[in-house]
Each structure stands twice: as structure tokens, then as C-alpha cells.
Amino acid sequence: MKIAFAYPGQGVQKVGMIRDFCDEKSYAAQMVNEASEASGLDMAKLLNEENDDINVTEFTQPALVTACLVITKAIEDLGISPDITAGLSLGEYCAIAAAGAMTFADAVRLTRIRGNLMSNTVPAGEGGMAAVIGLEPDLIEKVISGFDGVTMANFNCPGQTVITGKAEGVLAAVDALKEAGARKVVPLNVSGPFHSPMLKPAGDKLREELDKAELKDLKVPYIANSTAKVVTDKEDIRGLLQEQVSSPVLWEQSLITMKEYGVDLIIEIGPGKTIAGFVKKTVPEIPVINVSTVEDVENLTAKINEIQG
């Protein structure tokens, strides 16, 4: 049975998302302490005490990576390991760490820097994003081509695409997309035009930090967001992560790549069930198990056995 570990992106975070792991697993507290050192943040407070910072991009990104990799450790302790990994946007860092190419500390450190750069490279209010529901990507691209500085950001699944770019262009495109037949177009509450060419300077600065990180040989391959292709060479990783900041996230295509790779089961690791939703609309024949709590970990082996028949 080929198993994929899949990781969500920013937006699923919540206070207390690994409180049960911190209460019951000694290694969880150790990893949270390591994350504090790597990020310069009080990660235990950020993760487990009521606060508003959990939704600030610069803090969200290292916090969510910490949570997802703590849960990954619990799964690996069961003797369950992936044959391939993938992650949606921010989740790509978890995927690379789970594939053995990046240390936990570097994943946390780099995503703190990434979050800062993504938030602050474009002045507040100058960029925006919107989710487009129920319109084919080809038609979306045709419509937004008439608006300066608006591009595609995420191909999440059939019927769900995200646009990004200059704020006034994105807002103007909302009405045009509705007129073109979109069922719904929802402006997103984000701190910048993520995955837009406007963030190329952020990717370039991030590359300076990526060059400082030691990358190890991949134990298993992962699927890159910007290409939807299987990555097996660690030398490709820095360039792909640099490019990812300002390039569209090809998540729908990445799920199709999983199918072509022969994946029999996807384990979605982290809070929320966004990945499961995208899988059901893209490759519904592949079962998904979400693991976000200690109880989920305890039930995982039985669920896998049930799927295997």
C-alpha cells in the first residue's frame, strides 16, 4: 500500500491545535521548545494560549509547521511512514521535512522568515486575493487577463481556484468573474498578494536564507507546488521554494500526480480537513484519513487496516 503524507496550508491554524500532544507526549514539549529556539517565538504560548498572533502570517507559518510535524512524529512512532509527501503552499515545508531533506528546526526558522517576507514585501493594502468557485480555470485566466497585475494563485481542485495580485485589480475582477458565470467569488482576508509575481522580491530574499540551510538527501520523494512534479534531488529544493512564493500553487495537479504515482491512501496531517475536501473533488478514488489529535493517531492503524481490507 502506497501512502502519501499531505499537509495543509495557512488558514487551518487554531489555538490549542496540538494541546493534547503537549499534554500527553513528552517529545511534543521538546519539539515546541526547539521551535521556540529556531523561530525566536514563545511557541508554547502561541500554540496553546488564547492569542491573536496565531493568525498573523509571520507567526502562523512557523506555528502550523510545528504542529504538523509534531503530529507527524506521532504517526512515525507507530511505524507508519510515507512513500511520498506533498503540502499545500506552506505545507510544502512540512512535506520536505517529512521526506527527510530538511530539519525540523530549519523548517520552523525558514517559515518564520517566509511569513515575514510574504506579509511585508508588498505594502499593506496594495495586494489582495479572491477565491473563485464554480468557474473553469481557462475562463478565469481569460477574464483576469483584462486586469493589470492579476494572476492565478492556487488551483485547489475542480471548481475552486484563487486569484491574486494588485488589490484594485482583484476587486475589479470579482464582478467580472461573477458576470462570466462564477457561482461565488470571495475576497480573502490575507496580508498580501500571495503566490503573485509581486512577491518575487520575497522569494529572492528567502533564497538567501534557504542557501544557509543544510539539505539532506530525500528519504522519499515529494511533490513540488510550483511544478506538480515529483522531486527526488535535494539540489532542486532551494530553487523550487524560492519560486513557490511568487508562482501559482498547482495543488489539483499535485493530487493527480499522486494518483499517477500509485498512491493508495492519503494521510492528511494537521488541523482541518481542507486537503480531504480537495482530494474528494479531484481524485475521489483515493481514500483520505485526517490525523489532527492524539485520538486520531491511536485509531490510525485500525483505519488503515480497514481500508486495506
NUMAR-621861 format. One record per residue (C-alpha): residue in three letters; residue number from 1; x, y, z. Coordinates in Angstrom, 1 decimal. Example, Ala and Ser with C-alpha at 12.3 -4.5 7.8 and 13.67 -1.06 7.14 Angstrom:
NUMAR-621861
(Ala 1 (12.3 -4.5 7.8));
(Ser 2 (13.7 -1.1 7.1));
This chain:
NUMAR-621861
(Met 1 (0.0 0.0 0.0));
(Lys 2 (1.5 3.3 -1.1));
(Ile 3 (0.9 6.1 1.5));
(Ala 4 (1.2 9.8 1.0));
(Phe 5 (1.5 12.3 3.8));
(Ala 6 (-0.2 15.6 2.8));
(Tyr 7 (-0.1 18.9 4.7));
(Pro 8 (-2.4 21.9 4.7));
(Gly 9 (-1.6 25.5 4.1));
(Gln 10 (-2.2 28.6 6.1));
(Gly 11 (-5.8 29.2 7.2));
(Val 12 (-6.4 26.0 9.2));
(Gln 13 (-4.5 27.1 12.3));
(Lys 14 (-6.2 27.5 15.6));
(Val 15 (-5.1 28.0 19.2));
(Gly 16 (-4.8 24.6 21.0));
(Met 17 (-4.2 22.6 17.8));
(Ile 18 (-1.7 20.3 19.5));
(Arg 19 (-2.5 20.9 23.1));
(Asp 20 (-3.4 17.2 23.6));
(Phe 21 (0.0 16.2 22.2));
(Cys 22 (1.8 18.6 24.5));
(Asp 23 (-0.2 17.2 27.5));
(Glu 24 (0.4 13.5 26.7));
(Lys 25 (3.6 13.2 24.6));
(Ser 26 (6.9 14.2 26.1));
(Tyr 27 (8.6 14.7 22.7));
(Ala 28 (5.9 17.3 21.8));
(Ala 29 (7.0 19.7 24.5));
(Gln 30 (10.6 19.1 23.5));
(Met 31 (9.8 19.9 19.8));
(Val 32 (7.9 23.0 20.8));
(Asn 33 (10.9 24.2 22.8));
(Glu 34 (13.1 23.5 19.8));
(Ala 35 (10.7 25.5 17.6));
(Ser 36 (10.9 28.4 20.1));
(Glu 37 (14.6 28.5 19.7));
(Ala 38 (14.5 28.2 16.0));
(Ser 39 (11.9 30.9 15.5));
(Gly 40 (12.6 33.3 18.3));
(Leu 41 (9.0 33.0 19.4));
(Asp 42 (7.3 31.7 22.6));
(Met 43 (5.9 28.7 20.6));
(Ala 44 (4.1 27.1 23.6));
(Lys 45 (2.2 30.3 24.3));
(Leu 46 (1.5 30.9 20.6));
(Leu 47 (0.2 27.3 20.1));
(Asn 48 (-1.7 26.7 23.4));
(Glu 49 (-2.8 30.0 25.0));
(Glu 50 (-5.5 32.3 23.7));
(Asn 51 (-3.9 35.0 21.5));
(Asp 52 (-4.4 36.9 18.3));
(Asp 53 (-0.9 36.3 16.9));
(Ile 54 (-1.8 32.8 15.8));
(Asn 55 (-3.5 34.4 12.8));
(Val 56 (-0.6 36.8 11.9));
(Thr 57 (1.2 35.3 8.9));
(Glu 58 (4.7 35.7 10.3));
(Phe 59 (3.6 33.7 13.4));
(Thr 60 (1.0 31.4 11.8));
(Gln 61 (3.5 29.8 9.4));
(Pro 62 (6.1 28.5 12.0));
(Ala 63 (3.3 27.6 14.4));
(Leu 64 (1.4 25.5 11.9));
(Val 65 (4.6 23.8 10.7));
(Thr 66 (5.5 23.0 14.3));
(Ala 67 (2.0 21.5 14.9));
(Cys 68 (2.0 19.4 11.7));
(Leu 69 (5.5 18.0 12.4));
(Val 70 (4.7 17.1 16.0));
(Ile 71 (1.7 15.1 14.7));
(Thr 72 (4.0 13.6 12.0));
(Lys 73 (6.3 12.3 14.7));
(Ala 74 (3.4 10.6 16.5));
(Ile 75 (2.4 8.8 13.3));
(Glu 76 (6.0 7.8 12.6));
(Asp 77 (6.2 6.4 16.1));
(Leu 78 (3.5 3.9 15.1));
(Gly 79 (5.9 2.6 12.4));
(Ile 80 (3.9 4.3 9.6));
(Ser 81 (6.0 6.2 7.1));
(Pro 82 (5.2 7.8 3.7));
(Asp 83 (6.1 6.7 0.2));
(Ile 84 (5.7 10.2 -1.0));
(Thr 85 (4.8 13.6 0.6));
(Ala 86 (3.2 16.9 -0.5));
(Gly 87 (2.0 20.1 1.1));
(Leu 88 (-0.2 23.0 0.1));
(Ser 89 (1.8 26.2 -0.1));
(Leu 90 (3.2 26.5 3.5));
(Gly 91 (2.7 22.7 3.8));
(Glu 92 (5.4 22.1 1.3));
(Tyr 93 (7.9 22.8 4.1));
(Cys 94 (6.3 20.0 6.2));
(Ala 95 (6.4 17.7 3.2));
(Ile 96 (10.2 18.3 2.7));
(Ala 97 (10.9 17.8 6.4));
(Ala 98 (8.8 14.6 6.5));
(Ala 99 (10.7 13.4 3.4));
(Gly 100 (13.9 13.8 5.3));
(Ala 101 (15.5 16.6 3.4));
(Met 102 (15.1 19.4 5.9));
(Thr 103 (15.5 19.5 9.7));
(Phe 104 (12.6 20.4 11.9));
(Ala 105 (14.4 23.5 13.2));
(Asp 106 (15.2 24.8 9.7));
(Ala 107 (11.5 24.2 8.6));
(Val 108 (10.4 26.4 11.5));
(Arg 109 (13.1 29.0 11.1));
(Leu 110 (12.6 29.4 7.4));
(Thr 111 (8.8 29.6 7.6));
(Arg 112 (9.1 32.4 10.2));
(Ile 113 (11.2 34.3 7.7));
(Arg 114 (8.9 33.3 4.8));
(Gly 115 (5.9 34.6 6.7));
(Asn 116 (7.6 37.9 7.4));
(Leu 117 (8.6 38.4 3.8));
(Met 118 (5.2 37.4 2.4));
(Ser 119 (3.5 39.9 4.7));
(Asn 120 (5.8 42.8 4.3));
(Thr 121 (7.3 42.8 0.8));
(Val 122 (4.2 44.5 -0.6));
(Pro 123 (2.8 47.5 1.4));
(Ala 124 (-0.4 46.8 3.3));
(Gly 125 (-3.5 47.3 1.2));
(Glu 126 (-1.7 47.1 -2.2));
(Gly 127 (-2.3 43.4 -2.8));
(Gly 128 (-5.2 41.1 -2.5));
(Met 129 (-6.6 37.6 -3.2));
(Ala 130 (-10.0 36.1 -4.0));
(Ala 131 (-11.4 32.6 -4.2));
(Val 132 (-13.3 31.8 -7.4));
(Ile 133 (-15.9 29.0 -7.1));
(Gly 134 (-17.6 27.2 -10.0));
(Leu 135 (-15.7 28.6 -13.0));
(Glu 136 (-13.2 26.8 -15.2));
(Pro 137 (-9.5 27.9 -14.8));
(Asp 138 (-9.2 28.7 -18.6));
(Leu 139 (-12.1 31.1 -18.4));
(Ile 140 (-10.8 32.6 -15.2));
(Glu 141 (-7.5 33.3 -16.8));
(Lys 142 (-9.2 34.8 -19.8));
(Val 143 (-11.3 37.2 -17.6));
(Ile 144 (-8.4 38.3 -15.4));
(Ser 145 (-6.1 38.9 -18.3));
(Gly 146 (-8.0 42.2 -18.7));
(Phe 147 (-7.0 43.4 -15.3));
(Asp 148 (-3.5 44.7 -14.7));
(Gly 149 (-1.4 42.8 -12.1));
(Val 150 (-4.0 40.0 -11.5));
(Thr 151 (-2.8 36.4 -11.9));
(Met 152 (-3.7 32.8 -10.8));
(Ala 153 (-2.6 31.9 -7.3));
(Asn 154 (-4.0 28.4 -6.5));
(Phe 155 (-5.5 25.6 -8.5));
(Asn 156 (-7.0 23.8 -5.5));
(Cys 157 (-9.4 21.4 -7.1));
(Pro 158 (-12.0 21.3 -9.8));
(Gly 159 (-14.3 24.3 -9.3));
(Gln 160 (-12.1 26.1 -6.8));
(Thr 161 (-9.4 28.5 -7.9));
(Val 162 (-7.7 31.5 -6.3));
(Ile 163 (-6.6 34.7 -7.9));
(Thr 164 (-4.0 37.2 -6.6));
(Gly 165 (-2.4 40.5 -7.4));
(Lys 166 (-2.9 44.2 -7.1));
(Ala 167 (-5.8 44.9 -4.7));
(Glu 168 (-7.8 47.2 -7.1));
(Gly 169 (-7.4 44.7 -9.9));
(Val 170 (-8.5 41.8 -7.8));
(Leu 171 (-11.6 43.7 -6.6));
(Ala 172 (-12.5 44.8 -10.1));
(Ala 173 (-12.1 41.2 -11.3));
(Val 174 (-14.6 39.9 -8.7));
(Asp 175 (-17.6 41.4 -10.6));
(Ala 176 (-16.3 40.4 -14.0));
(Leu 177 (-15.9 36.8 -12.8));
(Lys 178 (-19.4 36.8 -11.5));
(Glu 179 (-20.7 38.1 -14.8));
(Ala 180 (-18.7 35.3 -16.5));
(Gly 181 (-20.6 32.7 -14.6));
(Ala 182 (-18.7 32.1 -11.3));
(Arg 183 (-21.0 30.7 -8.7));
(Lys 184 (-19.2 32.7 -6.0));
(Val 185 (-16.2 35.0 -5.8));
(Val 186 (-14.9 35.7 -2.2));
(Pro 187 (-12.2 38.2 -1.4));
(Leu 188 (-9.8 36.7 1.1));
(Asn 189 (-8.6 38.2 4.3));
(Val 190 (-4.9 37.9 3.7));
(Ser 191 (-1.9 40.2 4.4));
(Gly 192 (-0.6 40.2 0.9));
(Pro 193 (-0.9 39.0 -2.7));
(Phe 194 (0.5 35.5 -2.0));
(His 195 (1.7 33.5 -5.0));
(Ser 196 (1.8 36.6 -7.2));
(Pro 197 (4.7 37.9 -9.3));
(Met 198 (4.6 40.9 -6.9));
(Leu 199 (6.3 38.7 -4.3));
(Lys 200 (9.3 37.8 -6.5));
(Pro 201 (11.5 40.0 -4.3));
(Ala 202 (10.3 38.0 -1.3));
(Gly 203 (11.4 34.8 -3.0));
(Asp 204 (14.8 36.3 -3.8));
(Lys 205 (15.4 37.3 -0.2));
(Leu 206 (14.1 33.9 1.0));
(Arg 207 (16.7 32.2 -1.2));
(Glu 208 (19.5 33.9 0.8));
(Glu 209 (18.1 32.1 3.9));
(Leu 210 (17.5 28.9 2.0));
(Asp 211 (21.1 28.8 1.0));
(Lys 212 (22.1 28.8 4.7));
(Ala 213 (20.0 25.7 5.4));
(Glu 214 (21.6 22.3 5.1));
(Leu 215 (19.6 20.0 2.9));
(Lys 216 (19.9 16.2 3.2));
(Asp 217 (19.2 13.5 0.6));
(Leu 218 (15.4 12.8 0.3));
(Lys 219 (14.4 9.5 2.0));
(Val 220 (11.2 9.6 -0.1));
(Pro 221 (10.2 11.9 -2.9));
(Tyr 222 (7.9 14.9 -2.5));
(Ile 223 (5.7 16.8 -5.0));
(Ala 224 (6.5 20.4 -5.6));
(Asn 225 (3.8 23.1 -5.6));
(Ser 226 (5.1 25.1 -8.5));
(Thr 227 (5.6 22.2 -10.9));
(Ala 228 (3.3 19.4 -9.6));
(Lys 229 (6.2 17.1 -10.3));
(Val 230 (7.9 14.5 -8.2));
(Val 231 (11.2 15.8 -6.6));
(Thr 232 (14.0 13.3 -5.8));
(Asp 233 (17.1 15.5 -5.9));
(Lys 234 (17.8 17.8 -2.9));
(Glu 235 (19.6 20.2 -5.2));
(Asp 236 (16.2 21.2 -6.7));
(Ile 237 (14.6 22.2 -3.4));
(Arg 238 (16.0 25.7 -2.8));
(Gly 239 (15.0 26.9 -6.3));
(Leu 240 (11.6 25.4 -6.0));
(Leu 241 (10.9 27.0 -2.6));
(Gln 242 (12.2 30.3 -4.0));
(Glu 243 (9.9 30.1 -7.0));
(Gln 244 (6.9 28.9 -4.9));
(Val 245 (6.5 32.2 -3.2));
(Ser 246 (5.6 34.0 -6.4));
(Ser 247 (4.2 31.1 -8.5));
(Pro 248 (0.7 29.5 -8.6));
(Val 249 (0.2 26.5 -6.4));
(Leu 250 (-0.7 23.6 -8.6));
(Trp 251 (-2.5 21.5 -5.9));
(Glu 252 (-5.1 19.9 -8.1));
(Gln 253 (-2.3 18.8 -10.5));
(Ser 254 (-0.3 17.6 -7.5));
(Leu 255 (-3.1 15.3 -6.4));
(Ile 256 (-3.3 13.9 -9.9));
(Thr 257 (0.5 13.3 -9.7));
(Met 258 (-0.1 11.3 -6.5));
(Lys 259 (-2.6 9.2 -8.3));
(Glu 260 (-0.2 8.6 -11.2));
(Tyr 261 (2.5 7.7 -8.7));
(Gly 262 (0.2 4.9 -7.4));
(Val 263 (-0.8 6.3 -4.1));
(Asp 264 (-3.4 4.1 -2.4));
(Leu 265 (-4.0 6.3 0.8));
(Ile 266 (-3.5 9.9 1.7));
(Ile 267 (-3.0 10.8 5.4));
(Glu 268 (-3.8 14.4 5.9));
(Ile 269 (-1.7 15.7 8.8));
(Gly 270 (-2.8 18.8 10.7));
(Pro 271 (-5.9 20.7 11.8));
(Gly 272 (-8.9 21.0 9.5));
(Lys 273 (-9.9 18.8 6.5));
(Thr 274 (-9.2 21.1 3.6));
(Ile 275 (-7.0 18.5 1.9));
(Ala 276 (-9.6 15.8 2.2));
(Gly 277 (-12.1 18.2 0.5));
(Phe 278 (-9.8 18.8 -2.4));
(Val 279 (-9.0 15.1 -2.7));
(Lys 280 (-12.7 14.2 -2.9));
(Lys 281 (-13.2 16.6 -5.8));
(Thr 282 (-10.0 15.7 -7.6));
(Val 283 (-9.1 12.1 -7.0));
(Pro 284 (-12.1 10.7 -5.1));
(Glu 285 (-11.0 7.1 -5.6));
(Ile 286 (-8.1 7.7 -3.1));
(Pro 287 (-9.2 7.4 0.5));
(Val 288 (-8.1 10.1 3.0));
(Ile 289 (-7.6 9.8 6.7));
(Asn 290 (-7.3 13.1 8.7));
(Val 291 (-5.0 13.0 11.7));
(Ser 292 (-5.1 16.0 14.0));
(Thr 293 (-5.5 14.7 17.5));
(Val 294 (-3.9 12.1 19.8));
(Glu 295 (-7.1 10.1 19.4));
(Asp 296 (-6.8 10.2 15.6));
(Val 297 (-3.2 8.8 16.0));
(Glu 298 (-4.5 6.0 18.3));
(Asn 299 (-7.1 5.0 15.7));
(Leu 300 (-4.9 5.3 12.7));
(Thr 301 (-3.6 1.7 12.4));
(Ala 302 (-7.1 0.3 12.7));
(Lys 303 (-8.4 2.7 10.0));
(Ile 304 (-5.5 1.7 7.6));
(Asn 305 (-6.2 -2.0 8.2));
(Glu 306 (-9.9 -1.4 7.4));
(Ile 307 (-9.0 0.3 4.1));
(Gln 308 (-6.6 -2.5 3.2));
(Gly 309 (-9.4 -4.9 3.8));
